[in-house]
Amino acid sequence: MADAPPVPAEVEDAISGYPDEVQDRILELRALVWDVVRDSEDIGAVREALKWGQPSILPVRPRTGTTLRIDRIGSGSDVAILTHCQTSLVDEFRAEHGDLLEYDGTRAVIVPATGELPVEELRAHVRSALVYHRR
């Protein structure tokens, strides 16, 4: 994965208290999102911020895609890519990839803090989210 832009201070502050393995996974998923943004001309400009206190990447232009949040789940070491619960994104991922990963209802694809990432599957999920309203 290519280098992502510098982590905004507010995002860095939000993850700084997490265990190292959780921070590493969040930053790895963040880099994956930025790779998808760079590789997909139709996504357009995105910005990074905290939404609901969680590191988030969202399209700048309205009605393009939905916000992606990447954060720790509860007090454990699992990390999630969260999308708006009223989208069909998590259900679509689950239908296509079954038990490849775990899920939290219709709002999150859960990724263990350690181990191999299913990179191509997650890239497709991220891309689908960032163009969700244009599909």
N, C-alpha and C positions, 0 to 999 in steps of 0.2 A: 504494500500500500504506500502511496506517495505521502509526503509530508502534509499534514493538515495545517491550517493557519494557527497562529498562536491561540492558546486557550484564553478566552476572556477572563478577567480577574474574578468576576462574580461566579462564573462557572467553576473556576479553579477552587474558589473558597467553598463552594457547595460540595465538592468531592474530597476536599483535603482531609476531612476527618475519617474517611473510610479506610478500612484495611488496605494495604498495598495491593493485594491481588484484585480487589474490587476496583480500586482506582485504575490499575493497569487495564482491566477489561473494559471499563467505561471509556478510557482513552483509545483503546483498540477499536471499539465500536464507533466512536466518534470519527476516527481516521477512516474507517470503512464508509461512513456516511459522506464524508468530504470527497472520497474517491468517486463515489457514485455521482455526486454533484458535478465534479469535474468531467466525468466521462459521459454525461447525459446533457446534450445541448437543450433539450426541451424542458428541463427542470427550471431553468432560469435562476435568478438571484435568490439566495437564501441568507438568513441571518441567524446568528447564534445568541441565545439569551437564556435566562432562567424563566421557566413557566411553571407555576405551581411549585416553585422551589427546586425544580429539576432541570438539569442541563438539557437544552432543547435546540433543535434546528428546524426552522420553519421557512417556507417560501415567503419572499417579500411581496410578491404580487398576489392579491386576493383571488380566491377560487381557482388556485392552481393545484395545490396539494394540501395535505394535512400535516400538522406539527408532529415531529418525532421527538420523543423524550427518551433519554437514556439514563437510567438510574438504578440504584440498588433496590432490591425487593426486601422490604422489612429489615430485620436486623441480621439476616443471613449473608451469604456471600454470592448469591445469585444476582444477576443483573438483567434488566429487561429493556427491550425496545418497546416503548409504549406508544400507542396511537389512540386517536379519539375512539371511544367505545361504540359510537354509533356508525362507524365505518365497517365495511366487510373485510378489512385487511387481515386481521388475525384469523378469521374463519377461512379465508382463502388460503393463507399459509398452512393452516392445519389440514385443510382438504388436500392440498398438494403434497405436503411433506409428513403428514401423520405424526408419529411419535418421535420425529427427529429431535425436537426440542419440547419443552413444556410450555404451557400457556396459562394465562390468567384471564379466563373468560374471553371477552371480545376486545380486551384492552392491551394485552401484552404478549409478546413472544419472549420467553425467559431463556437466558443463556447462562450456563454455569460459569463461575468466575475463572475456572481453569480448564485446560484442555483445548482441543482443536475446535475452531469455529467452522461451521458450515458456510464458508464465505460466499459462494455463489448464490446459495439460497437466501442468505440475509441481504446480499446486494439487490436481488430481485424484489425482496420485501420493501427495502428502503426506497428503491426507485418507484415502486407502486404507490407508496405513501406520498412521495413528493410530487406525484402527478395525479393523485387520486381524483381530483375534481375535473381533470381534463381527459380522463379515460373514456 
